[in-house]
Amino acid sequence: MKTKKLLLCISLSMALVTVSMGQLRIYNSDLLKIGNVNETPSLTTGFEASMSNLLFRSGNTGISINSSDLLIGALNQKASLPSSIRLETNGISWGISNAGMKITKEENVYYIPKGLTDPPGEGSSINKGVVTRMEGYGLPMMIGSGSNQLVGVYSTRYYSSSATGISSLSDLRRKTNIRPMESSLEKIRSMNPVRFDYVQDDKLPEKIADSTRSNKVGFIAQELMEIIPEAVDYDTYEDAFMVDYSVIIPFLVKAVQEQQAEIDRLKALLEKE
């Protein structure tokens, strides 16, 4: 009887203390911690690991955790993310067979409106903002397919894609301050259509066919900015000026209308003679 009481007292005492073995500590039947056992656990029940690096591995697949990121999937060639997901301090990346996608949060990014004549610099009145950036790497990125196209991209304007082209938002209910356009005939006469070849860009894959860079037609953005600034954009990431050719269409229509009005006027004069 005394032996049973002694065993009972020992069992009760063991239940009230924690058991530590190196970096493993059993607090009670509901809480187990490995790692820095001298640190107070964050959990009251469950399993907690407190180490600078953790690796759960089966062969070359597993979960790798360190102070900067989380990698789930294939553990070799971590930088290229083959068939894996990485959670980073400023974004998330995932990839399949050395090609992937990355979404990051970027701060202090300039918002560049159309018609800006110079890239912003120090002291610019244009505000900086926070953006979410999505980019592909490893292989060219394609969004949509022949049967499942990209539905839309929302920005200061809205673009909707289909098998035949891209449409921009033009609903009367979404417009205000509507007014006639100014004369466009002189603007069109001042434009300089050219043929050109794109220079070889070291950032472009060598696999891109030369036909995509040669014998192109269009305008020079810096020249067009002096005539129709609404059609010119500046990309701070690429340090490049770009042209939105769809903006030129209303100017062309306006110019044709002006020409036709002049033709009608001259015809009327001839008929009077």
C-alpha positions as CSV (number, residue, x, y, z in Angstrom):
1,M,0.0,0.0,0.0
2,K,2.9,2.4,0.9
3,T,4.5,1.5,-2.4
4,K,1.4,2.4,-4.4
5,K,1.1,5.8,-2.6
6,L,4.8,6.5,-3.2
7,L,4.4,5.7,-7.0
8,L,1.2,7.9,-7.1
9,C,3.1,10.8,-5.5
10,I,6.0,10.4,-7.9
11,S,3.5,10.4,-10.9
12,L,1.8,13.5,-9.6
13,S,5.1,15.3,-9.1
14,M,6.3,14.4,-12.7
15,A,3.0,15.8,-14.1
16,L,3.8,19.1,-12.5
17,V,7.3,19.6,-13.9
18,T,8.6,19.9,-17.4
19,V,11.0,17.4,-19.0
20,S,14.0,18.8,-20.9
21,M,16.4,16.8,-23.1
22,G,18.8,19.0,-25.0
23,Q,16.6,21.0,-27.4
24,L,13.5,19.0,-26.7
25,R,11.1,20.0,-24.0
26,I,7.9,18.3,-22.9
27,Y,5.8,20.8,-21.0
28,N,2.8,18.5,-20.5
29,S,0.8,16.0,-22.4
30,D,-0.6,18.8,-24.6
31,L,2.6,20.8,-25.4
32,L,5.9,19.8,-27.0
33,K,8.6,22.2,-28.0
34,I,11.9,21.8,-29.8
35,G,14.6,24.4,-30.4
36,N,15.2,27.2,-27.9
37,V,13.6,25.6,-24.9
38,N,14.7,28.4,-22.6
39,E,12.4,30.7,-24.5
40,T,8.8,30.9,-23.3
41,P,6.6,29.0,-25.7
42,S,4.0,31.0,-27.8
43,L,1.5,28.1,-27.7
44,T,-0.4,26.6,-24.8
45,T,-1.1,23.3,-26.6
46,G,0.4,21.6,-29.6
47,F,3.9,21.5,-31.2
48,E,6.3,24.4,-31.4
49,A,9.7,24.6,-33.1
50,S,11.9,27.6,-32.3
51,M,15.1,27.5,-34.5
52,S,16.7,29.8,-37.0
53,N,16.4,27.1,-39.8
54,L,13.9,24.3,-40.1
55,L,13.9,21.5,-42.7
56,F,11.2,18.8,-43.1
57,R,12.5,16.5,-45.8
58,S,11.7,13.3,-47.7
59,G,14.3,12.8,-50.4
60,N,14.5,16.1,-52.3
61,T,11.0,17.2,-51.5
62,G,9.9,18.9,-48.3
63,I,9.5,22.2,-46.5
64,S,12.4,24.5,-45.8
65,I,12.0,27.5,-43.4
66,N,14.5,30.1,-42.4
67,S,14.5,33.7,-41.3
68,S,13.8,35.1,-44.8
69,D,11.5,32.7,-46.7
70,L,9.5,29.5,-46.8
71,L,10.1,26.9,-49.5
72,I,7.5,24.2,-50.2
73,G,8.2,21.5,-52.8
74,A,11.5,20.6,-54.5
75,L,14.5,21.6,-52.4
76,N,17.3,21.6,-54.9
77,Q,18.2,24.7,-56.9
78,K,16.2,26.9,-54.6
79,A,16.7,30.1,-56.5
80,S,15.0,28.7,-59.7
81,L,12.1,27.3,-57.8
82,P,11.5,24.1,-59.7
83,S,8.0,22.8,-58.8
84,S,7.9,24.7,-55.6
85,I,6.4,27.7,-53.7
86,R,8.4,30.3,-51.8
87,L,7.0,32.8,-49.3
88,E,9.4,35.7,-49.0
89,T,9.6,38.7,-46.8
90,N,8.2,41.0,-49.6
91,G,6.2,38.6,-51.8
92,I,5.5,35.1,-53.0
93,S,7.0,33.0,-55.8
94,W,6.0,29.8,-57.3
95,G,7.4,27.8,-60.2
96,I,7.3,24.7,-62.3
97,S,10.4,23.3,-64.1
98,N,12.5,26.4,-63.7
99,A,9.8,28.8,-64.9
100,G,7.7,30.7,-62.5
101,M,5.8,33.7,-61.3
102,K,6.5,36.2,-58.6
103,I,4.2,38.7,-56.8
104,T,5.9,41.4,-54.7
105,K,4.9,44.5,-52.9
106,E,7.0,47.6,-53.9
107,E,6.9,50.9,-52.2
108,N,7.9,54.4,-53.3
109,V,6.9,53.8,-56.9
110,Y,6.0,56.8,-59.1
111,Y,2.6,56.9,-60.8
112,I,3.3,58.1,-64.3
113,P,0.2,59.7,-66.0
114,K,-0.1,60.0,-69.8
115,G,1.4,63.2,-71.3
116,L,4.3,63.5,-68.9
117,T,7.1,65.2,-70.8
118,D,9.9,64.1,-68.6
119,P,10.5,61.1,-66.2
120,P,10.0,62.2,-62.6
121,G,13.1,62.8,-60.4
122,E,14.0,64.3,-57.1
123,G,11.6,67.0,-56.1
124,S,8.9,65.9,-58.5
125,S,5.4,66.8,-57.6
126,I,4.2,63.4,-58.6
127,N,3.4,61.3,-55.5
128,K,5.0,58.0,-54.9
129,G,2.8,55.0,-54.0
130,V,2.8,51.3,-53.1
131,V,2.1,48.8,-55.9
132,T,1.7,45.1,-56.3
133,R,3.9,43.8,-59.1
134,M,3.5,40.4,-60.9
135,E,6.2,39.2,-63.2
136,G,7.2,35.9,-64.8
137,Y,10.7,34.6,-65.2
138,G,12.5,31.6,-66.7
139,L,10.2,31.4,-69.8
140,P,7.9,33.8,-71.6
141,M,4.7,34.4,-69.8
142,M,1.3,33.8,-71.4
143,I,-2.1,34.6,-69.8
144,G,-5.2,32.9,-71.1
145,S,-5.6,30.4,-74.0
146,G,-7.6,29.9,-77.1
147,S,-10.6,28.8,-75.1
148,N,-10.1,30.7,-71.9
149,Q,-8.9,34.3,-72.6
150,L,-7.9,36.9,-70.2
151,V,-11.1,38.6,-69.1
152,G,-9.9,42.0,-68.2
153,V,-7.2,44.2,-66.7
154,Y,-8.3,47.0,-64.4
155,S,-6.4,50.2,-64.3
156,T,-7.2,53.9,-64.8
157,R,-8.8,52.5,-67.8
158,Y,-10.3,49.1,-68.3
159,Y,-9.3,46.7,-71.1
160,S,-11.2,43.5,-72.0
161,S,-9.7,40.9,-74.3
162,S,-11.3,38.5,-76.7
163,A,-10.3,36.4,-79.6
164,T,-10.6,39.3,-82.0
165,G,-9.0,42.2,-80.0
166,I,-8.9,44.4,-77.0
167,S,-11.8,46.7,-76.0
168,S,-11.5,49.7,-73.7
169,L,-14.3,51.0,-71.4
170,S,-16.4,53.5,-73.3
171,D,-19.8,53.5,-71.4
172,L,-21.5,56.9,-71.4
173,R,-22.5,56.2,-67.8
174,R,-18.8,56.2,-66.8
175,K,-17.9,59.5,-68.5
176,T,-18.3,63.1,-67.5
177,N,-17.2,66.5,-68.7
178,I,-17.8,65.4,-72.3
179,R,-16.8,68.0,-74.9
180,P,-15.8,68.2,-78.6
181,M,-12.2,67.5,-79.6
182,E,-10.0,70.3,-80.9
183,S,-8.8,70.4,-84.5
184,S,-6.7,67.4,-85.3
185,L,-5.8,67.9,-89.0
186,E,-2.5,69.7,-88.3
187,K,-1.6,67.2,-85.6
188,I,-2.0,64.3,-88.1
189,R,0.0,66.2,-90.8
190,S,2.8,66.7,-88.3
191,M,3.1,63.0,-87.4
192,N,6.0,61.0,-88.7
193,P,5.2,57.4,-89.6
194,V,8.4,55.3,-89.9
195,R,9.6,51.8,-90.6
196,F,12.2,50.5,-88.1
197,D,14.0,47.5,-86.6
198,Y,14.2,47.0,-82.8
199,V,17.7,46.8,-81.5
200,Q,18.9,43.6,-79.9
201,D,18.1,43.8,-76.2
202,D,20.3,41.7,-73.9
203,K,17.3,41.2,-71.6
204,L,15.4,39.5,-74.4
205,P,15.8,35.7,-74.8
206,E,17.9,34.7,-77.8
207,K,15.1,32.4,-79.0
208,I,12.9,35.3,-80.0
209,A,12.8,35.3,-83.9
210,D,14.3,38.3,-85.7
211,S,11.1,38.8,-87.5
212,T,9.5,40.1,-84.3
213,R,12.1,42.9,-84.2
214,S,12.6,43.8,-87.8
215,N,10.6,45.8,-90.5
216,K,8.1,47.2,-88.0
217,V,6.0,50.3,-88.5
218,G,5.0,53.0,-86.1
219,F,6.0,56.3,-84.5
220,I,8.9,57.5,-82.4
221,A,7.5,58.1,-78.9
222,Q,9.6,61.1,-78.2
223,E,8.5,62.8,-81.4
224,L,4.8,61.9,-80.9
225,M,4.9,63.3,-77.4
226,E,5.3,66.8,-78.9
227,I,2.2,66.3,-81.0
228,I,-0.2,63.9,-79.1
229,P,1.1,63.6,-75.5
230,E,-2.0,61.7,-74.5
231,A,-0.7,58.7,-76.5
232,V,2.7,58.4,-74.8
233,D,3.6,56.6,-71.7
234,Y,6.9,56.3,-69.7
235,D,7.8,53.1,-67.9
236,T,10.1,53.8,-65.0
237,Y,11.0,50.1,-64.6
238,E,12.3,49.8,-68.2
239,D,13.3,53.4,-68.6
240,A,11.5,53.5,-71.9
241,F,8.8,55.6,-73.7
242,M,5.9,53.7,-75.2
243,V,3.0,54.6,-77.5
244,D,-0.7,53.6,-76.9
245,Y,-1.8,53.5,-80.6
246,S,-5.5,53.2,-79.7
247,V,-5.4,56.8,-78.4
248,I,-4.5,58.1,-81.9
249,I,-7.7,56.8,-83.5
250,P,-10.0,59.7,-82.3
251,F,-7.5,62.1,-83.7
252,L,-7.5,60.3,-87.1
253,V,-11.3,60.4,-87.2
254,K,-11.4,64.1,-86.3
255,A,-8.9,64.8,-89.0
256,V,-10.9,62.9,-91.6
257,Q,-14.1,64.8,-90.6
258,E,-12.3,68.1,-91.0
259,Q,-11.0,67.1,-94.5
260,Q,-14.4,65.9,-95.5
261,A,-16.0,69.2,-94.3
262,E,-13.4,71.1,-96.5
263,I,-14.2,68.8,-99.5
264,D,-17.9,69.4,-99.1
265,R,-17.3,73.2,-98.9
266,L,-15.2,73.1,-102.1
267,K,-17.8,71.0,-103.9
268,A,-20.5,73.5,-102.9
269,L,-18.4,76.3,-104.4
270,L,-17.9,74.4,-107.7
271,E,-21.6,73.7,-108.0
272,K,-22.4,77.5,-107.7
273,E,-20.1,78.3,-110.7
